[in-house]
Amino acid sequence: MRQGDENLMNTPSARHKRGCKCKRSKCLKKYCECYRAKVGCSDGCHCEDCDNSFGKKSESMFQRVEKQQNQSHEVLNTTQVMSDSTLVGITNPF
């Protein structure tokens, strides 16, 4: 490898092409190669629970569907609790 090629491998964009593998740091510490390079995480990263302030890794389709299902179940549960409590709380003032 030529010396010029070696310098290219140390640039932030070259490091980012490999992607990070953060598990507990949420891509917020210098352990994360993306954070250290001041670039956002990409689909090439294998990080978990990404909170990179330069750009979060996009969620997979499966994660988005699962998140939407959880949110809809929470809305249904909240609606049920509200309707139950309003039925119990109603008294006849007369």
C-alpha positions in Angstrom: 0.0 0.0 0.0 1.3 3.5 -0.8 1.6 6.1 1.9 -1.2 8.2 0.4 -3.5 5.2 0.6 -2.7 4.7 4.3 -3.7 8.3 5.0 -7.0 7.8 3.2 -7.8 4.8 5.4 -7.6 7.1 8.5 -10.1 9.7 7.4 -13.5 9.8 9.1 -15.4 8.7 6.1 -13.2 5.6 5.6 -13.6 4.7 9.3 -17.4 5.2 9.0 -17.7 2.8 6.1 -17.0 -0.1 8.4 -19.7 0.9 10.8 -19.8 0.7 14.6 -20.8 -2.2 16.9 -21.8 -0.3 20.0 -23.9 -2.2 22.5 -24.2 -0.1 25.7 -22.7 3.3 24.9 -25.7 4.2 22.6 -23.1 5.7 20.2 -22.6 8.7 22.5 -19.0 8.1 23.6 -15.6 8.1 21.9 -15.7 4.3 21.8 -18.1 4.7 18.9 -16.1 5.2 15.7 -19.0 7.1 14.1 -19.3 9.5 17.0 -15.5 9.9 17.1 -15.5 10.7 13.4 -18.4 13.2 14.0 -20.7 11.4 11.6 -24.1 9.8 12.0 -24.6 6.0 12.2 -25.8 4.3 9.1 -27.4 1.0 8.1 -23.8 -0.4 7.8 -23.5 -0.1 11.6 -24.4 -3.0 13.9 -25.1 -0.8 17.0 -28.0 -1.3 19.4 -30.2 1.5 20.9 -28.5 4.2 18.8 -28.7 7.8 20.1 -25.8 9.2 18.0 -26.2 13.0 18.2 -24.8 13.3 14.6 -27.5 11.1 13.2 -29.2 8.0 14.4 -29.2 4.7 12.5 -32.5 4.2 10.7 -34.7 1.5 12.2 -35.4 -1.6 10.3 -38.9 -2.2 8.9 -39.5 -4.9 11.6 -38.5 -2.5 14.4 -40.9 0.2 13.0 -43.8 -2.2 12.8 -43.2 -3.5 16.3 -42.9 0.0 17.7 -46.2 1.0 16.0 -48.0 -2.0 17.3 -46.7 -1.3 20.9 -47.9 2.3 20.6 -51.4 1.3 19.4 -51.7 -1.2 22.2 -50.8 1.5 24.7 -53.5 3.8 23.3 -56.1 1.0 23.5 -55.1 0.2 27.1 -55.2 3.9 28.1 -58.6 4.3 26.5 -59.9 1.3 28.4 -58.6 2.5 31.7 -60.1 6.0 31.1 -63.5 4.6 30.2 -63.5 2.3 33.3 -62.5 5.1 35.7 -65.1 7.5 34.3 -67.8 4.8 34.7 -66.8 4.2 38.3 -66.4 7.9 39.1 -69.9 9.0 37.9 -72.3 9.5 40.7 -75.8 10.8 40.6 -75.9 14.2 42.4 -79.6 14.1 43.0 
